Amino acid sequence: MLGLILALLLGQAQAAAAEPADAAAAAKPPDEATSSTRKLRRQQAHYAKLLPAHDRQDPVAYPRWFRILLRRNLKGLPESGNPQYPAKAGALLAWLKASPRHAKSELEARLAELEKEVPAVKADNDKLAKYSAWDVKVPKGSELDRIRQKMQPRADLLPESDLEDQTALPSWFRAYLREKYPDLPKSGKYQYPDSAQVMFSTLLNRARHEGSKKPSTEVP
């Protein structure tokens, strides 16, 4: 009788000890199927060397960890100049922020789709390198900076013979003018009116003046 009682007590103790482990295993999602954006961000730190020396020549507002993620998965991205990353990568970044937990297969599918944009990025990078002599530094947060950020990825608006006009205007401002005035000539030495340079100089001087009035403690 005593042996039966001891056996019952021992069985209850073993079952109680097993319950927390079983509950923890049930609550834990399968690592091979899911991931988290937070974990993804931490992982990229191990691959920081993948960022080329001139990575920041592309001023697109992608965080460091996301740039590393793209470099790991999109083979053949340019390593200097602008652009270096697909404009459509912004949609992937927004999805990762909106999906703290996501299926790894979904992320892989989105990256594979994005990799199809690499040839276009390389073509735009080669094209815009020819405009580098007219690049200027634009104060952040200014009206002109907002134009730059919007139009930087729109090299598609520049016609093949755009550089026959050697007016000293950055590529993104040329794209801005072509979007605003679609009837501008597409070839020849005089595709942009003289007023275009005046407009650009006015906006740039205004941006610099507004920037100079910021408190010295403010990060530009």
C-alpha positions as CSV (number, residue, x, y, z in Angstrom):
1,M,0.0,0.0,0.0
2,L,2.8,2.4,1.0
3,G,4.6,1.6,-2.3
4,L,1.5,2.5,-4.3
5,I,1.1,5.9,-2.6
6,L,4.7,6.7,-3.2
7,A,4.4,5.8,-6.9
8,L,1.4,8.1,-7.2
9,L,3.1,11.0,-5.5
10,L,6.2,10.5,-7.7
11,G,4.1,10.5,-10.9
12,Q,2.3,13.8,-9.9
13,A,5.7,15.5,-9.2
14,Q,7.1,14.5,-12.6
15,A,4.0,15.7,-14.4
16,A,4.1,19.1,-12.6
17,A,7.8,19.5,-13.5
18,A,7.1,18.8,-17.1
19,E,4.2,21.3,-17.5
20,P,6.2,24.6,-17.5
21,A,8.6,23.2,-20.1
22,D,5.7,22.0,-22.3
23,A,4.0,25.4,-22.0
24,A,7.1,27.2,-22.9
25,A,7.6,25.0,-26.0
26,A,4.1,25.6,-27.1
27,A,4.4,29.4,-26.7
28,K,7.6,29.7,-28.6
29,P,7.1,30.1,-32.4
30,P,9.1,27.9,-34.7
31,D,12.4,29.8,-35.5
32,E,12.7,28.2,-39.0
33,A,9.4,29.7,-40.1
34,T,9.2,33.2,-38.5
35,S,11.5,36.0,-37.7
36,S,11.3,39.5,-36.2
37,T,12.4,42.9,-37.4
38,R,14.2,43.5,-34.2
39,K,16.2,40.3,-34.5
40,L,16.9,41.1,-38.2
41,R,18.3,44.5,-37.2
42,R,20.7,42.9,-34.7
43,Q,21.9,40.3,-37.2
44,Q,23.0,42.9,-39.7
45,A,25.6,44.3,-37.3
46,H,27.8,41.2,-38.0
47,Y,27.9,42.1,-41.7
48,A,28.9,45.8,-41.4
49,K,32.0,45.3,-43.6
50,L,29.6,44.8,-46.6
51,L,29.0,48.6,-46.7
52,P,31.4,50.1,-49.2
53,A,33.4,53.2,-48.4
54,H,31.2,55.5,-50.5
55,D,27.9,54.0,-49.5
56,R,26.7,57.4,-48.2
57,Q,27.0,59.0,-51.6
58,D,23.5,57.7,-52.0
59,P,21.6,60.0,-49.6
60,V,18.4,58.0,-49.5
61,A,17.0,57.8,-45.9
62,Y,17.6,54.1,-45.3
63,P,19.0,53.1,-41.9
64,R,22.4,51.4,-41.7
65,W,21.0,47.9,-40.8
66,F,18.6,48.1,-43.8
67,R,21.4,49.0,-46.2
68,I,23.4,46.0,-44.9
69,L,20.4,43.8,-45.4
70,L,20.0,44.9,-49.0
71,R,23.8,44.5,-49.7
72,R,23.6,40.9,-48.4
73,N,20.7,40.0,-50.6
74,L,20.8,42.1,-53.7
75,K,23.9,41.2,-55.7
76,G,25.6,43.7,-57.9
77,L,24.5,47.0,-56.3
78,P,26.7,50.0,-57.1
79,E,29.3,50.8,-54.5
80,S,29.6,54.5,-55.2
81,G,27.7,57.4,-56.7
82,N,23.9,57.7,-56.7
83,P,21.6,55.8,-56.7
84,Q,23.0,52.7,-55.1
85,Y,19.7,51.2,-53.9
86,P,16.3,50.6,-55.6
87,A,13.7,53.2,-54.9
88,K,11.2,50.4,-54.3
89,A,13.3,49.3,-51.3
90,G,11.4,51.9,-49.3
91,A,8.2,49.8,-49.5
92,L,10.2,46.8,-48.1
93,L,11.4,49.0,-45.2
94,A,7.9,50.2,-44.5
95,W,6.6,46.5,-44.5
96,L,9.4,45.5,-42.0
97,K,8.4,48.3,-39.7
98,A,4.7,47.5,-39.9
99,S,5.4,43.7,-39.5
100,P,7.4,43.2,-36.3
101,R,6.9,39.5,-36.8
102,H,6.9,38.1,-40.3
103,A,7.4,34.9,-42.2
104,K,10.9,34.4,-43.4
105,S,9.6,33.1,-46.7
106,E,7.7,36.3,-47.2
107,L,10.8,38.4,-46.6
108,E,12.8,36.2,-49.0
109,A,10.1,36.6,-51.7
110,R,10.1,40.4,-51.3
111,L,13.9,40.5,-51.5
112,A,13.9,38.3,-54.6
113,E,11.4,40.6,-56.3
114,L,13.5,43.6,-55.3
115,E,16.6,42.1,-56.8
116,K,15.0,42.4,-60.2
117,E,15.5,46.2,-59.9
118,V,19.3,46.0,-59.6
119,P,20.0,46.4,-63.4
120,A,17.9,49.6,-63.5
121,V,19.8,50.9,-60.4
122,K,23.1,50.3,-62.2
123,A,21.9,52.0,-65.3
124,D,20.7,55.1,-63.4
125,N,23.9,55.2,-61.5
126,D,26.0,55.2,-64.7
127,K,23.7,57.8,-66.2
128,L,23.8,60.2,-63.2
129,A,27.6,59.9,-62.9
130,K,27.8,62.1,-65.9
131,Y,26.1,64.9,-64.0
132,S,28.4,64.8,-60.9
133,A,30.2,68.0,-61.9
134,W,27.0,69.9,-61.1
135,D,26.2,68.3,-57.8
136,V,25.8,70.8,-54.9
137,K,25.3,70.3,-51.1
138,V,21.7,71.3,-50.2
139,P,20.9,72.2,-46.6
140,K,18.8,69.5,-45.0
141,G,15.1,70.2,-44.3
142,S,14.9,73.1,-46.8
143,E,12.4,73.3,-49.6
144,L,15.1,72.5,-52.1
145,D,16.1,69.4,-50.1
146,R,12.5,68.2,-50.3
147,I,12.7,68.6,-54.1
148,R,16.0,66.7,-54.2
149,Q,14.7,63.8,-52.1
150,K,11.6,63.5,-54.3
151,M,13.3,63.8,-57.6
152,Q,16.7,62.0,-57.0
153,P,15.2,58.6,-58.0
154,R,13.6,60.0,-61.2
155,A,16.4,59.7,-63.6
156,D,13.9,58.1,-65.9
157,L,12.6,61.6,-66.7
158,L,15.9,62.7,-68.3
159,P,15.9,62.0,-72.1
160,E,18.9,60.3,-73.8
161,S,20.1,63.6,-75.2
162,D,19.6,65.6,-72.0
163,L,23.4,66.3,-71.6
164,E,23.5,68.1,-75.0
165,D,22.4,71.0,-72.8
166,Q,25.4,71.8,-70.6
167,T,23.5,74.1,-68.3
168,A,25.0,73.8,-64.7
169,L,21.9,72.1,-63.1
170,P,22.0,68.9,-61.0
171,S,20.3,65.9,-62.5
172,W,17.5,65.9,-59.9
173,F,16.6,69.5,-60.5
174,R,16.5,68.8,-64.3
175,A,14.1,65.9,-63.5
176,Y,12.1,68.3,-61.4
177,L,11.8,70.8,-64.3
178,R,10.9,68.1,-66.7
179,E,8.1,66.8,-64.5
180,K,6.8,70.3,-64.0
181,Y,7.2,71.3,-67.6
182,P,6.9,68.2,-69.8
183,D,7.0,70.1,-73.0
184,L,10.7,71.1,-72.6
185,P,12.9,70.1,-75.6
186,K,14.5,66.7,-75.4
187,S,17.6,67.4,-77.4
188,G,19.9,70.2,-78.5
189,K,22.0,72.8,-76.6
190,Y,19.1,74.8,-75.3
191,Q,16.6,72.5,-73.6
192,Y,16.4,74.5,-70.3
193,P,15.5,78.2,-70.2
194,D,17.9,80.8,-68.6
195,S,15.3,81.2,-65.9
196,A,15.9,77.7,-64.7
197,Q,19.4,78.6,-63.4
198,V,17.9,81.7,-61.7
199,M,15.2,79.6,-60.1
200,F,17.8,77.1,-58.8
201,S,20.2,79.8,-57.5
202,T,17.3,81.5,-55.7
203,L,16.1,78.3,-54.0
204,L,19.7,77.4,-53.0
205,N,20.5,80.8,-51.6
206,R,17.2,80.8,-49.6
207,A,18.0,77.3,-48.2
208,R,21.5,78.4,-47.2
209,H,20.2,81.6,-45.6
210,E,17.6,79.7,-43.6
211,G,20.2,77.2,-42.5
212,S,22.5,79.9,-41.3
213,K,19.8,81.2,-38.9
214,K,19.5,77.9,-37.1
215,P,20.8,77.9,-33.5
216,S,24.4,76.7,-33.2
217,T,23.3,73.8,-31.0
218,E,21.0,72.3,-33.6
219,V,22.3,69.4,-35.6
220,P,22.1,70.3,-39.3
